[in-house]
Amino acid sequence: MKNYFLLVVKWIIAIILLQTLYFKFSGSPESVYIFKKLGVEPYGRIGSGIIELAASILLFINKTKFFGAIISASTMLGAICTHIFIIGIEVMNDNGTLFILALITFILSLFLIYTYGLIEKHIED
């Protein structure tokens, strides 16, 4: 049962990360706006998309799932800080959707990091 729950958590993270790739790679107005405001358009937009794609893949490979969760959490921490300190919670009238998705992904990634860390520690003991 625990393995199924962890699989669901990984799928939620991956779906959130992967659904934003379309907007980042297609150059949607929201993505362009965010990364222009940060002064890293288009390289930051495309680069962050590649990192999120890599994290999504790494989550589903047994030997790299811990690192996938770390990359996901780190990326989302950057997104959360960007929202709080630079671009604001609400971006282009999205009612804070991007911020909420970043929070959900961050929290679930932290959960995986904690869980996988406990599993690794238990195996070593």
N, C-alpha and C positions, 0 to 999 in steps of 0.2 A: 504493500500500500504506500509506503514511504517513497519508493522509487517512482511510482506513478505521480505522486504529488510533486516531487522534484522535476519530473518531466513536464508537468503542466506549468510549473513556475518558469522553466527554461523556455517553453513555447510562448508564454506571455511576454517575456523579455524579448525574445527573437521577433515576435510579431510587431511589437512596438518599434523596435529598432529598424526592422526591414520595411515597414510601411512608410517610414520617413525617407527612405532612400529614393523613392520615386520623386519626391518633392526636391530633394537635394540634387539629384543627378539631372533632373529635367529643368532645373533653374526656375522653379516656381517663384512668384513674386515675394511670398513670405520668406522663403529661404534666402533669396538674394537680399532682401531688406535686412534680415538679421545679420548676415555676414558682411554686408556693406557697413552696417553700423559698427561692427567690430573691426573693420578695416582689413579683412582677410578674404574678401570676395575675389575670385571664385575658388582660390586654392584651399581656403579653410572649409568651405562648403563641401567641396569634393573630397578633401582629405578626411574630414570628419565622417563622411559617408562611407569611405573605404574602411576606416577604423571600426565603425559600427557594423559593417558587413562582416569584417573579420571576427569581431566579438561574437556575433550571432553564430557563425560557423564553429568557432572554438568551444562554445557552450555544449555542443553535441558530440564532441570527440572526448572520449574518456580521459585521455592523458592531458588534455588542455582545458577541460571544463572549468577548473579553478581559475586559470588565467583569463578565460573568456569572461568570467564573472567579475574579475578585477578590472579588466579593460572596460567592461560595460559600466561598472560602478564609477570608475574614474571619469569616463566620458560624460556620464550623467551628472556627476558632481560639477564638472565644468559648465554644463548646460544650466544647472540650477543656479550656480554663482553668477553666470552671465545674465540670467533673468533677474535675479535679485539686485545686482549692482550696476548693470549697464542698460539692458533693453527693457526691463520691466516685466512684470508677471504676465500682463496681457500684451500680445503682439498682434497688431493689425486686426483688432476686434475678434480675436479667437477665444475670448472669455477665459483665458488662462489654460487652454487645452494643452498646449505644448509644455507648459510648466508642470501641469499635473501628470502628464505622461512621463516626463523626466523624473519626477518624484517617485512614481510607481516603479519605474524601471530601476532607479537607484535603490529603493528599499528592497525590492525583490533580489537585486544583485547582491546586496549586503547579506541577505538571508542565505543565498547560495554560498557566498564566501565563508560565512560562519559555519554552515552545515558541512561544506567540503573540508574546511579546516578541522572540524571535529572528527570527521571520518578519517582523515589522514593521521591525526593524532592518535586515534583509537587503533589504527593499523600498526603504527610504530610502537605502541605500548605492548 
